[in-house]
Amino acid sequence: MADKLQYRITGNFAEGGMALLRNIMLSDGSRALLRELRQKHFWRLKVRRRFIQGVRIRAEITPHPNLVNSLELGNRLFRPYEIIEYIPADNLKSLMNNRSEALRFHGEDILREAARGLAEVHRHNFLHLDVKPENFLVDTRDRLNPAVKLTDFDLACTPEQAQKTRPMGTPAYMAPEQINTRISLKASDVFAFGTMAYLVLSGRFPFSGNSEAQTMRNQADEKVLPRPLSEFSLPISTKMERTIMRCLAKRVRERYSDMTAVLHALLS
């Protein structure tokens, strides 16, 4: 068994619905994050199991250059935790809100790198189920080559588990089959990626309505089609637009089956 990492807690980093993140300094002087289940969830067994499963999935599929890597997982005073790498980066939503130059000059590159991360999740036969800009970190220190990493595996599961579990992700990114039949597939992650990519490049959701309920009705209705990206007069390659629009197909059989196929389309 590998020795446990030695570290000291230097402060709180962030607090989410499920986990508390703390800044830590490892014994070698490098920075990392300690991510622990929040105390209020200790005895909520479904939440606890979901957190532990996400921690284990991250550990199984990393290291990978487009995923926030796991350094250690375990249990401390009955509190499950993981230690993950620290990325000095903003998430993709923050870049969008701040109208970052990185998106203007490298938007397509960033989306391709995001696709690489999701493709790795699918290659290991897992679904992510919470694909959205908030869950992609973009390190722009190298202005010519922004680094993109996917994080937050709290909803990740196997395809078999997804058939038995009510879809939980973020409504604005849910695929028609998740809304209509409550079934999640790898193709559901593909739809969410297409929604995110459309939003990143155009600044608009492809099926937006006047309310969350109307947006979900638009997502589920086969008759409601997204406005072609080419109509926005944006500098988007034909390949990228074609790929995104196929990701947004309402019928599963007309969509890419998984993110590996999406990545192949973007790189071919």
N, C-alpha and C positions, 0 to 999 in steps of 0.2 A: 504494500500500500504506500502510495506517495505521501511524503510529509505534507502536513497542512501548511498553507502559506502563513507567514508571520506578518502582522500588520498592526497599525494603530489608527484609530478613527480620528479624523481631523475636523469633522463637521458634517452637518446635514447637506445633502445635495438637492434632493427633491422628494416629494411625496405624491404617490399616485393612489388610485382607488384600491389597489391590492397590495402594493409594496412601498416600503420606505427605502430610499437610497441614501447612503452615506459616503462621503469622501473618505478614502483610506490611503495611507502611505505604506507601501510594502517595504520589507526589510532591505531590498536593494535600492530603495529611494524612489522607485517609480510610483506613479499614482494609479489607483484603480477605484472601483465602486463596489461597495457592499450593498447587496439588494436583499432585503429581508421581508418576509410576510408581515404585514401590519398586525399589531397585537390584537386589534378588534376582530381579526379573522381567525384567531387561534383555534376556536372551537366550531367554526363554520366549515364542516368537513368537505363540502363540495368546493368551496373556494380554496381550501387548503390543498385538496387533491389537484385542482387546476393549476395552482401555483407550482407545486412540485413537478407536475408533468411538464409544464413549460420550461422549468429549470433543466430537467433531464433532456428534453428535446434540444435545447440550445447546446448543452454539453455534448450531445451525440453528433450534431451537424457542424460544430465548429472545431478547429479554426477554419475560417474562410475569409478572404479579403473583403467580402461584401456583407459580412454579418458581424454584429458586435459579439466578440468571442467570450466564451466562458473560461475562467481561470481555475475555478473551484466551485464545488457545491457541497452542501452538508446540512447539518442540523446543530444549532447552537442554543442550548437551554430550551429545547423543544420548539425552537423557531427555525423553520427551514430557510435557507439562504443560498445565495450564489455570489461569487465574486466575479465581476465582469470587467473587461478592459474599459478604461476611461478614454473617451473620444472628445477632443477639444473641438466641438462642432455644434452648430445649430441644427434643429430639425428642418425638414423640407418646408413645413408649414411656415416656420419663422422666416425662411428665405423668401417665400411667396409674399408674406405680409410686409416684409421690408423691401420688396422689389429688388432683390439682390442682383447685382451684375452677373453673378455666377449662373443664374437661371437664364438671363438674357443671352449670354454668350455660350453657355454649356448645357442648356436645358435638355437637349437630346442625349448628350453624353451621360448626364446624371440619371436620366430614365433608363438608359441601357445598363448602367451599373446597378440600379435598383432591380432591374429584371434579372441580372446575374444572381443577386442575393436570393430572390424568390425562387429562381430556378434551382438553386442548391437545396432549398427547403423541399421542393417537390421531388428532387432527385433522391432524397432520403425517404420519400413516400410519406411526407407530412403535409398538412394544410396549415397555412398561417392564420387565416380567417380574421385578420385585423389590418389589412393592407390600407394604409392611408398616409398622407404626408407627415403626420406627427411621428410615425414610427420609422422614418428614414433619417439618419443623421448624415449631414453633408459637411465634410471637413474641407474648407476652402483655403487653407493656408497655402497650398500650391494652386495658384490661380489658374494655371493652364490645365491642371488635372485634378479636379475635385474628387475626393474620396467619398464613397457612399456606403453606408452600412445600415442594414435592417436590424431592428431590435423589437422587443416586446413579444414574447412567445407565450403569453398567458392564455391565449385562446387556441394555440396550436394543438393539433391532434392528428390521429391517423384518419384515412378516408373511412374506415369501418366505424370509428367512434363518431365521425361526423354524421353518419346515417342515423345514429341513435340519439343525437343531441340536438336540441332546439338551437337554430342559428342565433349567434349572440353578437356579432361584430357591430360596426358603426352603420346605422341605417342608410346613410347617403351613399355607401359603397357596396350595398348588398345587391347580389345578382337576382334576376327574376325567379330562378328556381328556389332561392332561399326564402323569398317572400311568398311565392305561390304554393310551394310544396314543402317548405321547411327542410329541404335537403341541401347540404353543402358538398361541393365537389372541388377538385383542383381547378376546374373551369370557373368556379365562383371566385377564387383568388385572381384568375385571369380577368374577370369582369371588373373586380375592384382595382386591379392595376390599370386597366383601360380608363376607368373613371378618374383615377388619380392623375394619369398621364394627360388626359384631356384637360383637367383642371389646371395642372402645372403649366401647360402650354398656352391655354386660352384665357385662364383666369375665371372660367365658368364651369359649373357642373354640367355634364351632358344632358341630364334629365331634370334639371331644377324646376321646382314648382313654387307656389306661394307659401307652402308649409311643408314640414317634414312628411306629413301624410300624403300630400299631393306629389311630392318628389318620389316617394315610394310607389305610388300608383303609376307614375310615369315610367319608373324603372321596370315595373312588372308588366306593363301594357305593351304588347308586341307592335301595336300601331304607332306608338310614340318613338320617333327616331331622333338621334342626335343631329344637330346641325353640323355639316361637314366642316372640319377644321380649316379647309382651304378657303372658306367663306370669310374667315377672320382676317385675311391678308397678313398672315404671320409667316415668318421665315422657317417653315417646317418642311422637312424632306418628304417626298412622296411616299417613301418606304415607311417612315414613322407614322404618317397619317393613315396609310392603309392598314398598318399593323394595329394601331389604336382602334380604328373603327371596327375591325374584326373582333378585337377583344370585347367590344361593346355589343356584339350581336346578342339579341334577346334569347334566341334558341341555342341551347347548349351545343347541339351538333354543328352549328354554324360558327361557333367560337373556337379558338385554339383550345386543345384539350388540357394543356398545362403550360407552365411558364417556360419549360424547356423549349417547347415549340415556339413560344413568343420570342425567346432569346434568339433562336435560330433564324426566325423571320427578320429580326432587327439586324443581325450580323451577316446575313447572306447577301 
